[in-house]
């Protein structure tokens, strides 16, 4: 055998050995990738199982807590709203889980700003069902309870939170942005959303919920430099029976005297509705 043939044979042998080794490495790599993929599926399956178990536990806990309640069912219904008289007539309904013999049931309420409870006689409808009708001042938030007394003692449980004032106070949504573009230049963007539909306001009261005035004030160091009547300036009032929408955007260049007051600029928005309630937002300028 010639020297050339020997070299060629050695080269072929090396290539065969290299291919065998490479094949084994690729096979091992594929096997590891398969194992990793299987492990990933197992982890996903485990996470899904944990999520299902957590949901099941949460549901069982809610059921357990519900079973411990003395008053499992409760709701209220608005009968009438008197805007001018600032009152709201409400019927509150509840069902007891059980009741002792000769146990007298009463209804308690108090405004959240006081510690004194007012007691009202509850109306027994049928079975374990009770209700009470009462007129509340509209601009107040109330806590309510049911209390029962018998020869063996007294027990009570929270009923409903009637947050009428809170709903009124947070009804109008105001977004305001003031950007300082350097020197004496500012741009402002204001949008106001006034929903006319509320869970305790009837259609006949919608006019009282409408915006009566909407003003914006650009202030620097506490001094009002510019004012804007948004009802007059906004031309984006959407024709929606369930809400009012105001939008205003402007670019402002202050004169030299105004610009010398400094860069402590704020945008102050004041909106008032037909109930006489005011909604305010103050935002600082962003550089």
N, C-alpha and C positions, 0 to 999 in steps of 0.2 A: 504494500500500500504506500502510495506516494505521500510525501509530507503535506501536499495540498489537500489530499483526501482526508488525512488525519485531522487537519485543522477544520475542514468543513464538517466532519463528523462530530468533533468536539463542540463546534458552534451550534449544530443542530441539537445536540444533547442539552446544551445550556439553555437553548430556547424552549425545549420541551419541559425542562425542569422549571424554568421561569413561568411558563404558561400554567403548569400544574400548581405552583405556589400562588400565582395570581388568581387562578380559579378558586383555590381554597380560601384565599382572603376575601374575594368577592362573595363567595357562598356564606362565609362567616358574617360578613357585613350585612348581607341580605337577611340572614337569620336574626341578627341583632336588631335590624330595622323592623322586622316582623314582630319581634318581641316587644320593641318600643311601641309599635302601633297597637299591639294587643294591650300593653300596659296602659296606653292613653285611653283606649276604649273602656278598660276596666275602671280607670279613674273617673271618666265621664259618667259611667254607669253608677259608680259609688256616689259621686256628687249629686246625681239625679235622685238616687235613693235617699240620701241625706236630706235633700230639699223636700222630698215627699214626706219623709218622717217628720221634719220640722213643721210642714204645713198641717199634717195630721195631728201633731201634738198641740199646735196653736188652735186648731178647730176644736179639739177635745177640751182644751183649757177654757175656750170661750163658752162651750156648752156647759162645762162644769160651773163657771162663774154665773152663767145665766140661770142655772138650776138653783143657785144659792140666793138669788134675788127674791125678796118677798113680793116685789111688784114687777113681774116679768113683761107686762105690756103697758105702755103709756104713750100718750100723744096729746096734742092740743090743736084746736081749730079756731081760727079768727072769725068772729061773728060780725064785727063792725069796727071801722076805724073812723074816728072823728078828728080830722086834722085841726079844725079851728078850736075844738075843745081839748085837744092834746090828750085824747084817751083812746084806748083800744079794748074792745070787748072780746073776751076769750073764753072758750069752753075747754076745760082740761079733763081728760078721761084716763082712767087707769083700771087695771085688773089685779086683784090680790091673788097670790098663790094659794093661801089658806087664811082662815079667820076663826078665832076662838069664839066660843059662845058668849053672848052679851058683850062683845068687844065693840066699842064705839070708835068710828073712824072719822077723822077730821083732816082738813087741808091747812097747811101753813105756808106763808110766803113772807119774804122780806126783801127790801132793796139791798143790793150788794154793798152799798155804802153805809148800812146800818147794822146793828146787832139785834134789833128787836123784831120778833116774829109776830105776824098777825094771823089769828086762827079763824077759819071759816068752816061752817058746817058742810060736810060732804053729802051729796045726794046719792042714795043707794038706788041703783037702777034695777039690776037683777043679778042673782047669783053672787059672784064676787066682783061685780063691776060697779064702779063709782065714778062720779063726775062732779065738777063744780064750775059755775059760771061766775066770772068776775070782771069788773072794769078796772084796768090798770092805767096809770099815767103813761103816755106813749114814750116819753123821753126818760125812761128808766130801765135798769137791768135788774132781774129778780131771780132769787133762788126759791125753790119750792120743795116742800116735804109732805109726806103723809104720816100722820101719827095715829096710833090706835091705843085705847086705854081699856083695861078690864080689871077685874078683881085681882088678877095675878100680876099686874104691873102695866108698864107702858113700853111701847116699841115704836120706832120710826125708821123711815128710809127716804133718801133723797129721791125727788121725782124728776123735775125738768128745770133747766135753766132757760129763762125767758129774756133773752138779750135784745130787747127792742132798741134801746138807745145805741148799743154797740153796732147794730146793723145799720141804723141811720147814720151814725158818725163815720162809718167806713164805706158808705155807699158809693160816693163819687171817687173815681180813681184819677189822679193827676200825675203825669210824667213830665218833668221839666229838665232841660239840659242847657247849660250855658258854657260856651267854649271861648277862651281868650286866645285870639290868633296873633297876639303880639301887638306892641305899641298901643293904639287906641281902638283896635278892631275886636268886635265880639260877634258871634252868631248864636242865636237862641232857637230852641225847638220846644214846643209845648203841645201836648195832646191831653185832652180831658174826655173821659168816658163817664157818662151819667146814665146808669141803667134805671129805667122807669118801672121795671118789674121787680117786685119784692114778694117774699113768701107771706108777708103779713099786710101788704098794701093792695087794696082793691082798685079796679080800673077807674072808679070815680075819683080817686085821689091822685091820679097821675099828674094833673096840672100842678098840684102843690109840690111835686117832686122835681119839676123842671127848673133849669138854671135861670135865675133872675139877673145875676150879674157875674162877670168873670173878668178880673183885672190881673195884670202882670206888672210888676215894678222891678226895674233894674236899679239896684242900689250899689253904691261904692262907699266903703267906710261908713255904712249906716245911713247915707244920704240918698234919697230917691233922685235918680238922674233922668230916667225915662219911665213913662207909664203907657200901658197898652190895654185898650178895651177889647178883650178877646171876642166878645159877642159881635162887635162891629167889624173887627178885622178878619175873623175866621170866616172863610167862604166854603168850609168843608163840613158843614152840618149835614150829616147823613139822614135821609128821610127814612128813619126806622121808628116804628111805633113803640118799640120796646126800649129804646135808648137814644140819648143825645150824644153827639161826638163833635168836639171842637179841636181843630188843629191850626197852629200858627207857627211859622218859621220866618226868621228875619236876620239880616246882616246889618250890624250897627257900627258906625265909626263915630266915636265921641269927639267933640271939639277939643281944642287945646286946653281950655280951662277945666273941662270935665276930666280929661285924661290926666291932669296933674294931681288929681285927688288920690291916685294910687291904684293898685291892682286888686284890692280886697273887694271884688265884685260878687254880688249875689243876685239871684233871680227869685222874686217873691210872688207866689201865685195865691190869689184869694178868690174863692168861688162861693156864691151864696145861692141856696135854692128857695123855693116858695114856702118852705117851712121856717125860714129864717136861720137855718143851720149854715154855718160857715165851714169851708174846707180849705186848709192852707198847706202849702208846701214851700220850703225855702231851700234852694240848692246853691252851692258854691260854684264859682267859675273854675273850669278845668283848663289848664295850660296845655 
